[in-house]
C-alpha cells in the first residue's frame, strides 16, 4: 500500500494538463497511464486544430473552456516554444440555402465572446483561397494548429519540474471509495500496487466510464454510457492549394469533411463519422468515395486518385447518433457524492483547445475539497 495525494488516470493532453496544474499548486501527483507512452489515444489521433469557439451553446462548458482555453493555449505555446501556426480557417457555404447557417454561426460566435469573425463575399473568399468555390464564407483568424505531441512533452516536463511523475503500463483495475474522502485504487502492470489517494481525477478519455464504474461506491446511474464515434482522415497526395483550414457548414455529429493543414502545410481531409462498438483505427480505403463527394462541393477541382488513407481517431461521445450534441462533464463530489473523486466524461473536441481551461476548473474543485 502506497499513499499519494493526487492520482490522475490518463496521460493524454487533458490528463497531463490537469496533473501539471495540480503539481504547480503544490500537490503530490502521480499520473497512471495504461499504455507505454503519453497521448497514445485520443490525443495522438485528432486534427490538432486550435478551435476558436464558434459553434458551441453559449452556456456550455465547451463554449466557455474553448474560448478561455484557446487564449491560454496560444500563450502557453509561445512561452514554451511549442510549434504551432495560426493559419485561420474559412467556413464556407456552397449553396444559397446554407447562408443562413453562416449567419447563425456568426451570432453564436459573438455570443461566445469570439469577436474577430469576418464575413466574406464570394470575391473575398476567392481572393483568399482561389481553389475554393463558395457563395459565402466566414473567416476565423483565431483558428490554428499545434504540434500536440510537443504540447504534451512540454506539459510532461513541467509536471516533472514540480515533482509529478507518470507511471506507464499502469492501468487502474478497480477502486473503493472509503467514505472519508479517500479512495483506494488497484493498479495493474508489471508490479501491481494499491494506492490510497486523497484525490483521484478520472481523465481516462475513451475509458472514463469504465474507470468510474470500477470504483466501488460510485452510483452507476450517474455514469454516462460512452459511445464511440470513429473518424477517418485521408491525406492529399501532392502539394496543398490551401493556405488556411477549410470547413463546410457543420453536419450532424461533427464539423463535416474539412481541410486541415499540418505544420508543414500538408493537407488532410476529415474526419467522417462512423459509430462503432469498440475503438478501432483502421482506415478503409473504400470510404474515400464519400470524401470525394463532400470535398468537391467546395473544391470541385479535386482529381480522382488524389486522396490516400491516413489515420483514424475515436471520439468518446456521451450522446448517440441523432441526439443533441453533448457537453463536457466534469463531476466532483457535489455531483456524485464520492469524496475525492473527479470524473471527466465526453471530453472530445474541443478538448485539445480546452485542456488548460479544463485543468484550471479541475484544480479549483481540488482546492475546494481542501478548504
PASE-86130 format. One record per residue: x negated, y, z negated of N, C-alpha, C in turn. Coordinates in steps of 0.02 Angstrom, whole numbers, padded with zeros to 5 digits, m for minus. Last residue first. Layout:
BEGIN
      n_x      n_y      n_z     ca_x     ca_y     ca_z      c_x      c_y      c_z
        X        Y        Z        X        Y        Z        X        Y        Z
...
! end
This chain:
BEGIN
      n_x      n_y      n_z     ca_x     ca_y     ca_z      c_x      c_y      c_z
    00523    01145   m00066    00542    01200   m00111    00595    01179   m00161
    00502    01042    00020    00452    01052   m00033    00474    01104   m00085
    00600    01052    00113    00600    00993    00070    00554    01002    00010
    00557    01167    00178    00619    01170    00136    00624    01110    00089
    00449    01115    00246    00437    01164    00194    00498    01170    00148
    00520    01033    00337    00473    01003    00288    00458    01052    00231
    00588    01130    00409    00626    01080    00370    00581    01049    00317
    00479    01193    00468    00521    01230    00421    00563    01183    00379
    00431    01093    00551    00389    01115    00495    00430    01155    00444
    00534    01091    00645    00523    01033    00601    00482    01053    00541
    00513    01217    00704    00577    01201    00672    00570    01142    00624
    00384    01203    00756    00397    01254    00705    00461    01240    00667
    00407    01102    00850    00361    01091    00795    00373    01141    00739
    00489    01170    00940    00516    01113    00902    00473    01099    00842
    00393    01259    00988    00451    01285    00952    00485    01230    00911
    00306    01172    01051    00281    01212    00995    00338    01242    00955
    00393    01111    01150    00358    01072    01099    00336    01114    01039
    00462    01158    01259    00488    01174    01193    00446    01148    01136
    00403    01103    01372    00402    01176    01362    00417    01195    01290
    00436    00968    01345    00366    00990    01351    00360    01065    01338
    00579    00970    01344    00541    00953    01284    00469    00975    01286
    00698    01015    01419    00632    01045    01425    00587    01033    01363
    00685    00841    01447    00673    00908    01474    00722    00958    01443
    00716    00766    01286    00700    00760    01357    00682    00830    01382
    00751    00707    01151    00701    00758    01168    00676    00744    01239
    00848    00627    01088    00863    00661    01150    00815    00715    01169
    00806    00658    00916    00838    00617    00967    00849    00660    01030
    00712    00648    00774    00719    00686    00836    00747    00639    00889
    00733    00650    00598    00740    00614    00661    00747    00662    00719
    00653    00648    00449    00675    00695    00502    00674    00656    00568
    00662    00608    00279    00663    00584    00348    00689    00639    00394
    00670    00649    00145    00605    00642    00175    00603    00622    00248
    00821    00564    00103    00769    00611    00084    00703    00596    00119
    00957    00552    00200    00898    00513    00181    00840    00560    00167
    01065    00626    00249    01064    00608    00178    01005    00567    00155
    01085    00680    00374    01094    00608    00366    01087    00583    00294
    01077    00823    00362    01122    00792    00410    01136    00718    00395
    00985    00849    00263    01051    00880    00258    01101    00849    00305
    00869    00781    00309    00910    00753    00255    00978    00785    00247
    00881    00818    00488    00846    00810    00424    00892    00782    00371
    00875    00804    00656    00917    00788    00599    00874    00775    00538
    00889    00871    00803    00838    00870    00750    00876    00864    00685
    00926    00844    00967    00949    00830    00899    00889    00828    00853
    00955    00941    01111    00907    00912    01065    00941    00900    00998
    01112    00898    01193    01064    00945    01166    01011    00907    01127
    01181    00836    01350    01167    00833    01278    01116    00885    01258
    01308    00878    01468    01237    00874    01450    01228    00876    01375
    01455    00776    01475    01422    00841    01471    01350    00833    01446
    01446    00624    01577    01463    00660    01516    01429    00727    01514
    01398    00560    01689    01463    00592    01694    01484    00630    01632
    01306    00441    01596    01322    00472    01660    01392    00500    01661
    01291    00484    01418    01290    00440    01475    01307    00477    01540
    01175    00555    01301    01241    00554    01333    01235    00510    01395
    01047    00556    01264    01095    00533    01212    01167    00542    01237
    00904    00502    01355    00966    00541    01351    01011    00512    01297
    00747    00504    01383    00789    00475    01330    00852    00517    01319
    00691    00473    01550    00715    00521    01500    00757    00486    01447
    00549    00412    01629    00614    00395    01600    00631    00447    01546
    00463    00416    01788    00469    00430    01717    00539    00413    01694
    00350    00363    01916    00417    00368    01888    00412    00383    01814
    00255    00413    02063    00262    00382    01997    00334    00392    01974
    00252    00396    02220    00203    00424    02174    00209    00390    02106
    00270    00350    02391    00287    00339    02321    00232    00364    02275
    00266    00483    02511    00237    00421    02486    00257    00412    02413
    00327    00565    02656    00332    00553    02584    00303    00485    02566
    00324    00573    02793    00283    00621    02756    00284    00610    02680
    00406    00497    02872    00343    00467    02851    00298    00512    02810
    00473    00633    02964    00478    00564    02944    00409    00538    02925
    00447    00800    02901    00440    00749    02952    00450    00679    02922
    00538    00942    02863    00506    00882    02835    00506    00826    02887
    00610    01049    02906    00552    01030    02946    00515    00969    02919
    00709    01084    02816    00728    01041    02872    00668    01018    02914
    00721    01110    02666    00660    01107    02707    00673    01060    02766
    00847    01103    02612    00811    01167    02606    00745    01168    02645
    00888    00979    02659    00939    01032    02651    00905    01100    02645
    00784    00894    02653    00796    00927    02717    00852    00979    02713
    00796    00839    02526    00744    00889    02538    00758    00928    02602
    00900    00744    02541    00906    00800    02495    00858    00857    02511
    00848    00655    02639    00912    00689    02649    00918    00751    02605
    00730    00611    02580    00727    00647    02643    00792    00687    02654
    00784    00545    02467    00742    00604    02459    00739    00645    02524
    00848    00436    02519    00890    00489    02490    00850    00553    02478
    00733    00366    02562    00785    00386    02610    00828    00442    02582
    00656    00327    02454    00635    00386    02492    00689    00410    02539
    00693    00208    02402    00727    00267    02375    00708    00330    02413
    00607    00115    02454    00671    00124    02488    00709    00185    02463
    00501    00104    02365    00493    00146    02425    00558    00159    02461
    00527    00115    02197    00550    00078    02255    00542    00123    02317
    00414    00117    02074    00446    00163    02121    00463    00123    02184
    00416    00067    01902    00403    00054    01972    00440    00105    02016
    00443    00079    01769    00406    00133    01801    00385    00117    01872
    00574    00070    01647    00531    00037    01697    00501    00092    01740
    00670    00049    01500    00621    00088    01538    00581    00045    01586
    00828   m00030    01527    00764   m00028    01492    00716    00014    01533
    00938    00001    01603    00950   m00027    01536    00887   m00027    01494
    00956    00156    01693    00929    00089    01685    00940    00066    01613
    01009    00267    01814    01022    00243    01746    01001    00170    01740
    00918    00377    01904    00942    00308    01906    00949    00285    01834
    00889    00520    01995    00917    00495    01932    00944    00425    01943
    00734    00591    02057    00804    00572    02065    00829    00546    01998
    00632    00734    02010    00648    00662    02010    00720    00651    02032
    00551    00766    02169    00588    00725    02122    00607    00766    02061
    00396    00779    02252    00468    00789    02252    00500    00742    02202
    00243    00871    02257    00280    00810    02246    00354    00828    02240
    00098    00945    02326    00171    00946    02316    00196    00875    02303
   m00051    01015    02263   m00019    00957    02294    00056    00957    02277
   m00117    01113    02192   m00073    01133    02247   m00040    01077    02284
   m00184    01075    02082   m00223    01078    02143   m00181    01098    02204
   m00089    01066    01986   m00136    01122    01980   m00183    01127    02040
    00059    01023    02083    00010    01012    02029   m00041    01069    02030
    00224    01078    02107    00155    01080    02129    00110    01063    02070
    00384    01015    02154    00338    01041    02104    00268    01037    02133
    00541    01027    02223    00470    01027    02238    00432    01053    02177
    00682    00920    02178    00647    00983    02187    00573    00973    02203
    00829    00859    02177    00765    00838    02205    00725    00900    02223
    00908    00911    02020    00904    00899    02092    00835    00878    02114
    00907    00917    01884    00898    00980    01921    00888    00969    01995
    01036    00809    01814    00968    00835    01823    00967    00898    01864
    01167    00772    01797    01116    00726    01773    01045    00753    01780
    01233    00852    01941    01247    00816    01878    01191    00767    01860
    01113    00974    02001    01162    00922    02013    01176    00887    01947
    01067    01148    02034    01068    01086    01994    01125    01039    02012
    01009    01202    02193    01058    01212    02140    01064    01146    02101
    00834    01155    02211    00902    01167    02236    00948    01185    02177
    00677    01233    02190    00731    01194    02159    00796    01208    02195
    00508    01239    02212    00572    01250    02246    00623    01203    02216
    00365    01327    02157    00410    01271    02148    00476    01288    02181
    00261    01404    02285    00300    01404    02223    00337    01338    02216
    00207    01386    02404    00165    01421    02355    00198    01422    02287
    00211    01254    02525    00244    01295    02474    00192    01326    02427
    00163    01160    02609    00177    01226    02639    00204    01275    02588
    00028    01053    02562    00093    01081    02546    00103    01148    02581
   m00052    00933    02665   m00053    00998    02632    00017    01023    02620
   m00019    00756    02641   m00045    00814    02676   m00036    00878    02635
    00126    00689    02588    00063    00671    02619    00038    00732    02659
    00202    00724    02437    00197    00744    02507    00128    00725    02533
    00265    00594    02330    00218    00648    02346    00219    00663    02421
    00407    00563    02233    00370    00549    02294    00324    00609    02308
    00469    00497    02081    00437    00551    02117    00403    00524    02180
    00616    00446    01992    00558    00431    02034    00533    00494    02069
    00682    00425    01832    00674    00470    01888    00610    00454    01926
    00805    00353    01726    00742    00346    01763    00740    00396    01821
    00872    00369    01579    00881    00397    01646    00814    00398    01681
    00938    00274    01455    00876    00286    01493    00892    00309    01564
    01007    00321    01298    01016    00295    01366    00957    00317    01409
    01023    00286    01131    00980    00316    01182    00991    00281    01248
    01154    00320    01026    01128    00270    01072    01086    00306    01124
    01118    00408    00872    01147    00402    00939    01116    00344    00978
    01158    00379    00710    01103    00370    00757    01131    00362    00827
    01258    00378    00619    01230    00442    00635    01172    00439    00684
    01285    00246    00597    01336    00286    00632    01310    00355    00651
    01184    00196    00520    01179    00188    00592    01231    00228    00630
    01110    00274    00391    01177    00258    00416    01174    00255    00492
    00968    00209    00317    00993    00255    00368    01061    00231    00392
    00933    00103    00239    00961    00161    00205    00987    00214    00252
    00791    00051    00324    00846    00032    00280    00868    00092    00240
    00750    00085    00483    00739    00109    00415    00800    00094    00373
    00784    00052    00610    00740    00005    00575    00725    00026    00503
    00851    00157    00664    00891    00100    00641    00849    00050    00603
    00743    00238    00700    00789    00260    00648    00829    00202    00620
    00685    00162    00804    00648    00175    00743    00695    00194    00686
    00788    00168    00900    00767    00103    00872    00730    00112    00807
    00787    00304    00928    00847    00274    00898    00831    00207    00867
    00657    00320    00983    00677    00355    00922    00738    00324    00889
    00596    00273    01098    00611    00226    01044    00638    00257    00981
    00573    00382    01178    00618    00329    01204    00638    00280    01149
    00522    00470    01041    00543    00476    01110    00593    00423    01131
    00481    00473    00909    00462    00414    00949    00490    00415    01020
    00471    00550    00795    00464    00582    00860    00446    00529    00912
    00516    00560    00641    00527    00511    00695    00528    00549    00761
    00424    00592    00505    00453    00625    00563    00456    00575    00620
    00433    00575    00335    00425    00537    00397    00461    00575    00452
    00360    00619    00182    00396    00642    00242    00381    00594    00299
    00300    00540    00088    00348    00591    00065    00390    00616    00123
    00273    00365    00103    00270    00432    00131    00321    00478    00098
    00176    00227    00099    00227    00261    00060    00220    00336    00075
    00148    00096    00210    00135    00165    00193    00192    00192    00151
    00070   m00059    00233    00129   m00023    00208    00107    00047    00190
   m00004   m00133    00380   m00006   m00100    00315    00063   m00075    00297
   m00095   m00244    00486   m00031   m00218    00462   m00037   m00189    00392
   m00213   m00231    00590   m00214   m00234    00517   m00149   m00204    00489
   m00170   m00226    00720   m00221   m00275    00702   m00225   m00284    00627
    00009   m00196    00700   m00057   m00186    00730   m00106   m00238    00707
    00136   m00108    00603    00104   m00166    00633    00036   m00148    00662
    00193   m00045    00452    00160   m00029    00514    00124   m00091    00540
    00330   m00001    00359    00285   m00056    00376    00258   m00044    00446
    00360    00128    00241    00364    00101    00309    00311    00048    00319
    00457    00206    00123    00405    00156    00132    00413    00127    00202
    00488    00370    00077    00504    00316    00124    00444    00270    00129
    00563    00476   m00042    00504    00438   m00021    00526    00382    00025
    00666    00534   m00110    00631    00573   m00059    00565    00541   m00039
    00711    00424   m00179    00680    00479   m00217    00638    00523   m00171
    00755    00321   m00100    00804    00358   m00139    00776    00414   m00180
    00680    00249   m00014    00677    00229   m00084    00723    00270   m00129
    00710    00177    00138    00719    00240    00101    00726    00224    00027
    00600    00078    00225    00650    00079    00172    00651    00148    00140
    00564    00004    00386    00555    00052    00332    00611    00047    00282
    00468   m00071    00519    00528   m00065    00476    00512   m00013    00422
    00366   m00045    00612    00408   m00104    00618    00473   m00098    00579
    00281    00067    00709    00320    00061    00648    00369    00004    00656
    00126    00019    00785    00199    00028    00789    00232    00024    00721
   m00016    00054    00823    00013    00053    00755    00089    00067    00759
   m00112    00086    00917   m00088    00016    00912   m00055    00006    00843
   m00192    00215    00817   m00168    00186    00880   m00151    00112    00870
   m00169    00348    00713   m00180    00275    00712   m00149    00246    00775
   m00242    00504    00695   m00196    00463    00735   m00217    00391    00728
   m00248    00633    00568   m00275    00575    00604   m00221    00542    00644
   m00297    00796    00503   m00249    00746    00525   m00282    00690    00565
   m00387    00898    00471   m00386    00838    00430   m00336    00785    00450
   m00395    01000    00559   m00361    01014    00496   m00348    00950    00456
   m00456    00947    00670   m00490    01001    00635   m00460    01016    00567
   m00356    00858    00714   m00416    00833    00682   m00454    00886    00643
   m00268    00954    00769   m00245    00908    00716   m00305    00881    00678
   m00348    01007    00868   m00329    01049    00811   m00305    01006    00753
   m00355    00894    00953   m00415    00923    00924   m00400    00966    00863
   m00221    00877    00988   m00256    00824    00950   m00318    00852    00917
   m00202    00993    01062   m00163    00983    01001   m00197    00931    00956
   m00290    00966    01167   m00300    01025    01126   m00263    01018    01059
   m00232    00850    01220   m00300    00847    01192   m00315    00907    01147
   m00112    00903    01266   m00112    00855    01211   m00181    00847    01179
   m00161    00987    01369   m00124    01015    01313   m00125    00967    01254
   m00214    00891    01454   m00258    00941    01424   m00226    00974    01364
   m00097    00829    01490   m00146    00791    01451   m00196    00839    01418
   m00032    00930    01561   m00002    00905    01499   m00052    00865    01457
   m00070    01067    01633   m00104    01003    01626   m00082    00973    01559
    00078    01146    01692    00025    01139    01642   m00007    01070    01649
    00166    01273    01784    00147    01203    01772    00086    01201    01726
    00306    01387    01772    00238    01368    01789    00228    01293    01781
    00413    01528    01773    00405    01456    01779    00334    01439    01801
    00429    01663    01778    00401    01635    01716    00392    01559    01719
    00492    01707    01894    00419    01715    01889    00388    01680    01829
    00611    01644    01987    00594    01641    01916    00518    01647    01909
    00724    01702    02103    00653    01694    02089    00642    01697    02013
    00857    01631    02190    00835    01666    02130    00761    01651    02120
    00936    01650    02352    00891    01618    02304    00883    01662    02243
    01023    01607    02504    01011    01650    02447    00968    01612    02397
    01025    01519    02602    01070    01576    02612    01062    01626    02554
    00874    01445    02667    00923    01456    02614    00965    01517    02631
    00735    01354    02702    00796    01379    02733    00850    01384    02680
    00562    01374    02689    00625    01360    02654    00683    01393    02691
    00446    01413    02748    00473    01348    02767    00541    01333    02737
    00410    01537    02691    00434    01535    02760    00466    01469    02781
    00433    01609    02553    00424    01538    02570    00451    01527    02640
    00438    01748    02558    00400    01715    02505    00385    01642    02522
    00517    01776    02669    00452    01809    02662    00408    01772    02611
    00632    01704    02640    00590    01682    02696    00520    01713    02691
    00683    01781    02536    00666    01711    02524    00618    01687    02578
    00708    01900    02602    00659    01899    02548    00636    01828    02531
    00808    01857    02692    00744    01881    02717    00690    01880    02663
    00911    01821    02602    00884    01772    02649    00815    01794    02673
    00871    01897    02442    00910    01890    02503    00878    01835    02546
    00862    01852    02270    00829    01863    02334    00878    01855    02392
    00860    01905    02100    00897    01880    02158    00861    01898    02223
    00751    01861    01971    00761    01909    02026    00802    01876    02082
    00725    01861    01796    00751    01826    01855    00769    01877    01909
    00683    01913    01677    00641    01926    01735    00664    01890    01798
    00744    01883    01557    00761    01947    01588    00719    01962    01650
    00817    01772    01460    00771    01771    01517    00786    01832    01560
    00910    01760    01360    00853    01803    01348    00800    01802    01402
    01024    01693    01389    00973    01657    01352    00911    01699    01336
    01093    01781    01469    01120    01768    01402    01068    01732    01358
    01014    01768    01583    01014    01831    01547    01041    01822    01476
    01048    01635    01619    00979    01653    01603    00976    01718    01563
    01184    01648    01647    01162    01606    01592    01092    01624    01570
    01178    01732    01760    01213    01754    01699    01191    01714    01639
    01107    01649    01848    01080    01714    01829    01112    01740    01766
    01197    01542    01859    01131    01530    01831    01100    01596    01807
    01303    01607    01923    01313    01580    01856    01246    01566    01821
    01244    01639    02045    01267    01693    02001    01276    01668    01930
    01223    01510    02094    01165    01553    02080    01184    01610    02033
    01356    01473    02113    01316    01438    02062    01253    01477    02045
    01392    01554    02218    01423    01566    02152    01384    01531    02097
    01321    01494    02320    01300    01560    02297    01330    01577    02229
    01370    01378    02372    01325    01373    02315    01304    01440    02287
    01442    01406    02485    01480    01384    02427    01437    01379    02364
    01346    01430    02581    01380    01487    02552    01417    01468    02488
    01202    01326    02552    01268    01337    02581    01301    01396    02546
    01087    01323    02484    01082    01307    02555    01150    01313    02590
    01005    01415    02364    01071    01393    02387    01066    01381    02462
    00866    01385    02257    00893    01402    02322    00964    01374    02332
    00752    01453    02154    00812    01412    02151    00853    01432    02212
    00578    01457    02152    00639    01480    02186    00694    01429    02174
    00457    01497    02026    00497    01450    02065    00556    01486    02097
    00285    01517    01971    00352    01541    01985    00391    01489    02025
    00155    01479    01933    00172    01482    02004    00236    01523    02017
    00050    01493    01828    00117    01523    01827    00138    01534    01900
   m00040    01355    01777   m00030    01404    01830    00042    01428    01827
   m00173    01287    01674   m00103    01297    01691   m00099    01349    01747
   m00285    01212    01561   m00269    01229    01630   m00194    01234    01640
   m00325    01291    01410   m00293    01233    01442   m00270    01253    01512
   m00387    01382    01322   m00418    01366    01386   m00390    01305    01420
   m00325    01424    01209   m00365    01363    01204   m00394    01341    01271
   m00256    01540    01243   m00302    01542    01186   m00349    01482    01184
   m00176    01496    01349   m00227    01548    01360   m00279    01546    01305
   m00095    01405    01283   m00137    01383    01339   m00192    01432    01353
   m00030    01488    01191   m00073    01433    01167   m00121    01412    01223
    00046    01570    01275   m00004    01600    01230   m00054    01547    01207
    00129    01474    01334    00082    01513    01375    00027    01544    01333
    00197    01429    01216    00154    01384    01255    00105    01423    01298
    00271    01537    01170    00220    01508    01127    00170    01466    01167
    00354    01551    01282    00308    01605    01264    00252    01580    01218
    00420    01426    01279    00384    01449    01339    00333    01502    01321
    00484    01425    01155    00428    01380    01167    00387    01400    01227
    00588    01516    01172    00536    01529    01123    00473    01488    01137
    00655    01448    01278    00633    01518    01286    00578    01534    01236
    00673    01320    01219    00639    01327    01283    00613    01398    01292
    00743    01343    01102    00675    01317    01097    00637    01322    01163
    00866    01395    01151    00826    01432    01103    00753    01409    01105
    00911    01294    01241    00902    01363    01263    00854    01400    01216
    00913    01180    01157    00873    01180    01219    00860    01251    01243
    01003    01213    01059    00932    01210    01041    00889    01212    01104
    01131    01327    01119    01100    01261    01111    01028    01268    01088
    01198    01441    01150    01195    01422    01079    01157    01357    01067
    01191    01443    01291    01156    01493    01251    01148    01472    01178
    01152    01298    01386    01202    01338    01350    01168    01382    01297
    01021    01316    01509    01049    01283    01451    01100    01327    01416
    00948    01367    01618    01009    01329    01630    01050    01312    01567
    00826    01437    01597    00881    01466    01636    00948    01433    01626
    00694    01430    01547    00751    01429    01502    00815    01454    01534
    00576    01407    01617    00589    01475    01593    00647    01478    01543
    00461    01270    01593    00526    01298    01612    00537    01367    01582
    00325    01205    01658    00342    01251    01604    00406    01287    01625
    00311    01039    01714    00336    01106    01726    00346    01143    01660
    00273    00908    01726    00226    00955    01695    00247    01028    01705
    00358    00808    01765    00336    00854    01817    00286    00906    01792
    00305    00654    01685    00352    00707    01698    00323    00755    01749
    00229    00559    01606    00270    00541    01664    00325    00592    01675
    00169    00582    01489    00125    00573    01546    00163    00557    01609
    00273    00592    01396    00228    00649    01405    00180    00643    01464
    00337    00469    01389    00370    00525    01422    00319    00579    01441
    00190    00386    01359    00260    00377    01378    00287    00436    01417
    00065    00416    01314    00070    00365    01367    00141    00353    01389
    00011    00510    01219    00050    00531    01276    00059    00480    01331
   m00144    00431    01170   m00092    00482    01161   m00053    00490    01226
   m00161    00251    01167   m00183    00318    01186   m00126    00367    01173
   m00109    00127    01143   m00180    00137    01130   m00206    00205    01148
    00053    00136    01058    00008    00119    01113   m00065    00136    01095
    00112    00182    00942    00117    00111    00958    00069    00090    01013
    00048    00288    00822    00060    00280    00894    00058    00206    00911
    00069    00394    00692    00072    00322    00709    00092    00316    00782
   m00026    00514    00611    00017    00500    00669    00012    00426    00685
   m00032    00586    00456   m00052    00528    00494   m00002    00517    00550
   m00081    00724    00359   m00040    00699    00414   m00073    00638    00446
   m00062    00830    00225   m00098    00770    00247   m00054    00735    00299
   m00031    01003    00255   m00007    00936    00239   m00057    00883    00262
   m00060    01134    00291   m00091    01107    00232   m00069    01037    00212
   m00018    01183    00409    00018    01208    00350   m00009    01177    00285
   m00091    01110    00497   m00111    01180    00487   m00077    01211    00427
   m00015    00993    00489   m00084    00993    00463   m00108    01064    00452
    00104    01035    00550    00105    01015    00480    00035    01016    00450
    00055    01062    00681    00086    01115    00641    00086    01098    00567
    00009    00934    00719   m00037    00990    00716   m00009    01047    00673
    00132    00865    00718    00077    00845    00673    00027    00901    00665
    00201    00932    00820    00227    00931    00751    00170    00916    00702
    00120    00903    00929    00133    00973    00911    00158    00978    00839
    00128    00764    00931    00063    00796    00917    00073    00869    00897
    00264    00748    00963    00237    00721    00901    00171    00754    00882
    00266    00812    01090    00306    00838    01034    00279    00813    00968
    00177    00734    01167    00164    00805    01158    00204    00834    01100
    00159    00580    01072    00171    00618    01132    00161    00692    01118
    00141    00489    00967    00088    00536    00984    00096    00563    01055
    00243    00434    00839    00241    00452    00909    00190    00505    00924
    00288    00484    00686    00291    00425    00728    00296    00447    00801
    00198    00550    00557    00233    00568    00618    00230    00507    00664
    00198    00564    00384    00186    00519    00441    00229    00543    00499
    00129    00647    00248    00173    00653    00307    00152    00605    00361
    00054    00592    00137    00105    00644    00128    00154    00644    00186
    00033    00423    00095    00017    00477    00141    00073    00529    00135
   m00034    00281    00014    00008    00340    00010   m00015    00391    00061
   m00030    00107    00047   m00065    00171    00051   m00014    00227    00046
   m00042   m00060    00000    00000    00000    00000   m00044    00062    00000
! end
